[in-house]
Amino acid sequence: MGSHPAPSRAALEPFATLDPAALAALPASTPLTVRSAALSAPHLLYLGTGGGKLLLFSLQTPSSPEFLRLLPIGATRPVSAIVPLPSVARVLVLAEGILLLADPLLARPVRRLGSLRHVAAVAVATATATATDPSSSSSCSLAVAVGKKLLLVDLTLHEADELEVQTREIPAAAGVEGITVLAWIGDSVFAGTKTGYSLFSTSTGQAVELFTLPESAGSPRIKPLSGGDEAMLLVDNVGVVIDRSGQPVGSSFVFNSRPDCIVEVFPYVVVAGESKVDVYRRKNGAHLQTVPIARSGSGVLTVASNNDGSGGDVVVIATAYKVFCYRKVSAVEQIKASLRIKSYAEAISLLEEFESDGEISKDMISFVHAQLGFLLFFDLHFEDAVNHFLLSETMQPTEIFPFIMRGPNRWSDMVPRKRYWGLHPPPKPLEEVIDDGLVTLQRALFLKKAGVDTDVDEDFLSNPPTRADLLELAIRNIIRYLCVSREKTLSPAEMEGVDTLLMYLYRALDLVDDMEKLASSENSCVVEELESLLDNSGHLRTLAFLYGSKGMCPQAVSIWRILARNYSTGLWKDRANLPETDSFKTPVDKKSGEEIAAIEASKILEASSDQDLVLEHLGWVADIDQELAVSILTSEARENQLSAEKVVAALDSEKVGIHQRYLQWLIEDNGCDDPHYHTSYALLLANSAMEAFHLESNSGGKNDKEIDSDIQFIFALRERLQLFLQASDLYDPEEVLDVIAESELWLEKAILYRKMGQENIVLQILALKLEDSEAAEQYCAEIGRDDAYIQLLDLYLDPKNGKEPMFTAAVRLLHKHGKSLDPLQVLERLSPEMPLQLASDTILRMLRARVHHHRQGQFIIYHVQQTLMHD
């Protein structure tokens, strides 16, 4: 804080100059010299003269101060200090070492306060010092330095304007000599002498020595600061800020010269000395302004302010014969002044300073940021402009709309008619802003060559930008602003404008990925404002996404169909997958443009319950990817499922796979019990199995891996057919049998014949064609009749068609089930060619079992007869 840069702003501005003698109509023969001054709320100015007079003026009308009253207090009593005491309706006057009390309007003669003499200094307790006293609103306390004593005087105002006075002494201050200045903060009274500063506690009575002053330091000065917790002690030309316990806090103030007087008008500290007044920032001691004062005669400058916590903003500077009245320039006016001269850096610094000091409201901060943004925008500083737009909480996105779309338009009536401070022209299309800015730039370049300074940015002058670069920069930054605005809570109409104009700007820079990302996500774009624009510019993918996001499914799918056709015919080249919208994202699974078109169309069709729309576009999607077609038909996302009858009728007969998958889903997942669809599904599976079987049988030229793959495919296909034929009872087995009658699908035939009840044929297939004895015997068990096993034995022993008898299978059958068979029927069927040793043991066991059963039966009959006889 030791440096003092050249002042660049006016923190104080003059509003009146007083000639006290002239205003008071005093004759020239009666000289008047001002020795002291004080301000009291709301607009009273007290002046004390060297000739023992008190003068009262009103500053209610700033441009025309008014003289109110003159009160003599004694010709030999020069007034050295005036202290307004509004809480007790008095004005305290220190004159010639005695204390006097006057009423606030000087309507009555002064009265002496006690019998005190040789008073050297007086101070009023700050508001916080008496805050704990319930009667503090009608009382106040004074610290008075009298000789070698420090007294505390309590004043209390009673009814009938009676004033009670109580005096007490601080013992710790006894013997302290030469006190010339006092300040009372909290429970601490600070006293200054030529040798240094001390602190006396009103609560504990203790004394603390703070600073020792060198002989060259001059007279001490103490000034309480706003807030009631800090004071400034003057040490030569340094102002040291201390807290109520006397400890230095914050930074010190380094003044240009030793001040004669110090006052505060928050957030500034004002010091007077050497025919000038300097203004410093209270928070950091930065020097802001110097006010030169022309004075005649001798004496020091007297400065007073009304910054007593009431929000006063007036400072008076008194010379011997003149009084100059200044008022604090508001934060808004200071910022506005900087903006008028396009000193943007200073305006931003001021804004930050006032925000830190609490001198500017939150709404005004937002207002200033918006104003700064517009000024910077018209000066072609688009990035900085948008940065300030984003800092404004009150700026509306609609204020940007005129830069993007020429009016009148759908949103013209929504644009607020704000003029701010009238420092910039109304918003207009970007192209016009840039053209006007370039004209200004060209003019500035010409003036620079002529040696004339301008307020145009030096960077622009040294490196003039092109129109195209400026236009792109402007658009990109407005895009940035609108993207942030999308996250705010806006009305539906505002959101429509933001999203629609954002799409305009994306298209202007051909930011295709951003366009498609916006169109495919949840958005508020107005389709009518964009469809012609996107169609004419060839951004059909974006338009398709936009239609889809708005539920305009027919239009969206139609465009995807066009795109698929254009990609397939080579009219358009494939684009890279979109990171947010395409279903397939990995490089390994990269899709062509035609495939992506089908994928995006399928997303829409999967959710659509519009049957006509789905069936209209199913074909071209299936031509590209049959899996997608199946997904469309079997989607669970739609509210109402499609009519199976219409779907089956619309399916391309050549696309068997789709037909199969749809019927499978219809039957297995949807529980369809229509015999027609069961039969159709069985026929499709049967035909597919036969075709696959036929292809496998003609697999010449294929390697082992390909053959293995074909075998696995056929196995899976036949397994699915077999499972369905076994599980369903709703299809027509005869129709299916007609299809596979000439094939080698024997197990499938067995299942069908079984459904038809053709037991003998089933046994023939199982036993003779498939030679699956276990399956044949299991089938006999399921039939549940002994003659079934006899039929199977006949087939084993006499297979017909030149096939050799299956003696081993026959013996196995007799071994497992012979006990339940009639031995005579078995013996009748045994062939003479059958080796006796194969069947002898089995036949013997059959006969023994038969004899055993016969005897067991006779025993049971005998037992029953005996029981009946006893009964």
C-alpha positions, 0 to 999 in steps of 0.5 A: 500500500505504499504506492499511490498510482494516479487517481483514475476515478471519482469516489467523491463529487462536489455538490455545494460550496458554502460561504458561512459568513455570507449565508449567515448575513454577517457584516464584513466587519465581523470576521468568521473563521471556521475551526471545527465542523460536524454533520448530523443526520439527516442533513444538518451541518454544524460549524464552530468558529474561532470567535465562539459561534455555532452556526447551523446549516441545512443540506436538505437541498444539496444544490442550495444549502440553507442557513438556519441559526447562529448561536454565540457561546462566548467571544473568547471561546473558540470552538475546537470540537463539535460532537452531535449526541442524537440519542440524548437530543444534544450537541456537545461542544468543546470550547476553550477547555470546557464542555457545553451542551446545545440543543440540536437546532441551536434554539436555546442557549448553551449549558455547561456540562458539569464543572469540568475545566481544561478538557483536552479531548472528548470521545463518544462511545461507539454503538456497540459500547452501549448495546448491552444497556437497555436504555442506550437508545436515550443515553450515551457515554463520553470519555473525557480527558481532563488534566491527568485524569480520564473520566467517563461521563454517562448521559441519560435523557429523561422526561421533560428533556431533563438530562442526568449526568453521572461521572466516574474515573478510570483509576488506571489512567490517573497520572497520564498527562498530555492526552490530546485525542480519545476514541472509545470502542467497545470496552476500550478507551484509546488515548493518544499523547505526544509520546504514544498511544495507550488503551484503558479498559472500562470493564477491568480498569487495566491500562495497556501501552500500545505504541511509542511515538518518536519525537518527529511523529507529530500530534497523535490521531485516532479515528474509530472506523465503521463497524464499531470494532476497529480504529485507526491510529496515526503514526507519522504518515502511516495509519495503523488499523487496530482492533478493540484490544489494540492488536493490529489487524489487516493492512496499514495505510501509507499516506502521501503526507501526514494528515491533519484530519481523518474521517470515514465515509464507508467504504472510504477513508478520507484524509486532509492535509497540505491543501488537499484531500485524499480518498482511500479504499477502506478495505485495502488502503488503495489510493483512489482520488485526490481533491485539491482545495484552494484556501486562503488564510492559515489553519488546517483543513477541517473534514467531517462526515456523517458516517455514523452507521446511518448510511451517510454519504456526505463529506464536508471540507472546511477552510477558514472561510469556505466550506466545500460539500462532497458526497459519495459517488454511488457504486453504480455511477462509478461503474457507469462512468468507467463504461462510458469511456469503455474502460472495461477493466476498471469497471470490472475491478470496481464491480468486484470491489463494490461487491466485496464491500457490500456496496452493490446489490445482487440484482445490480451486479447481474445488471452490470454484468449484462451491460458489460456483456452487451458493450463488449459484444458490440465491440466484437469481444464475443468471448468476454461478452458471453462470459459476462452474460453467464455471470448475470443471473437476471439476464434472459436468454431471449435478450440474445435472440435478436442477434440470431434471427431477424425480426419479426419472428415467433419470439419477437414479442418475448424479447424484453425491451431493456435499454440498460444505461443506454450505452449500447445500441439495440441488439441486431443481427450478428452480421450487422454487428460485425459489419458495424464493428469492422467499419469502426475498426477501419476508422480507428486504423485511419485515425491511428495513422493520423496520430489520433488515439481511439478507444478501439482495442490495440490487439484489433488494430495490430492484428485486424480480424476477418469478417468470417473469423469474427462471425464464427467466433460470435456464433460459437460463443452464443452457442455456449451461452444458449447451451448453459441457458438450457440448464436453467428453468425457463418457460416452454416458449423460452425453451422453444426459442433457445433450442430452435435458435441453437439448432440454427447456429449449429447449422450455420457452422455445419456442426453436424454431430451437435445438430444430431445430438440435440435433435435426437435428445429431449428438446424443445425445437419448433419443427416448423421453424427448422424442417425447411432449413434442414431439408434444403441444407441436406441435413436429413439425418438431423431432420429425421432425429428431430421428427423422431424426438417429436413423435412424428414417426411417419416423417422420421421413418420416411427420411431414414428410408430415403437415407438408406436408399441413398447410401445403398445406391452410393449417392451419399457416403457413409458417416462415422457413427454418432457417439450419442445416437447410434446404437453401435459405438465400438470401432469393431462393430462399426456400421455403414450408413445404410445399416445405421438408417435401418437401426434408427428406423427400427428404434421408432418402429419398435415403439410404434403401435401404428400397424400400417406404418410398421408394415409399410417400412418393415420390408426395406428394413428387412432387406438390410437386416433381418434381425432388426425386422424381427426386433420390430415385430416382436417388440414389447415396447409398443402399447398395442401389439400388431395384428398377427393376421396382418403381419403374417399376410405382409411378410415376404414369403422369401424371408422365411427366417423372419416368418419363423422367428415371428411365429415362434415369438407369437406361439412361445412368448405370447401363448398364441393357440391358433392352430393355423399359426402352429401349423404354419410354424411347423411347416416352416421349420420342416421346410427349413430342416429339409433344405438344410439337410439337402444342402448338407448332403451336397457339401462337396468342396467344403472344408472340415470346419465348414462341414462341422458348422453345417452339421451343428446348424442342421442339428440345432434346426432339427432339434427345434423342429422336434421339440415343437412337434412334441410340445404342440398339439395344435398343428395339423400333423398330416400337413407337416407329414406331407412335407417331409414324407420323402425325406430322411427326417425319420424321428420327425416322422415318428413324432408326427405318426405318433400324434396321428395314433399310427402305433405300428408305423411309429414302431417301424420307424423307431425299431427299423429305420432308427434302430433305436430299441430303447425308444421303441420299447419306451413307446410300447410302455407308453402305449401300455398294452402287451400286444405292443411288445408283440408287434415290436417282436414281429418287427424284429423277427420279420423286418420285411423289405429284405432286412435281416432279422434283428435277433439280438434286439428280439432277445433283449426285448424278451429278456426285459419284457418277456415275463408279461408276454404270452409264451405261446404267442412268443413261440409262434413268432419265433423264427426257425432260423433263430439260434436256439442258444440265443433264446433258450434261457429267455424262453425257459424263464418265461415258462417258469414265470408262467408256471409260477403265476399259474400256481400262485393263481391256484393258491389264491383261488383255493384261499378264497374258497376256504374263506367263503366256506367258513363264512 
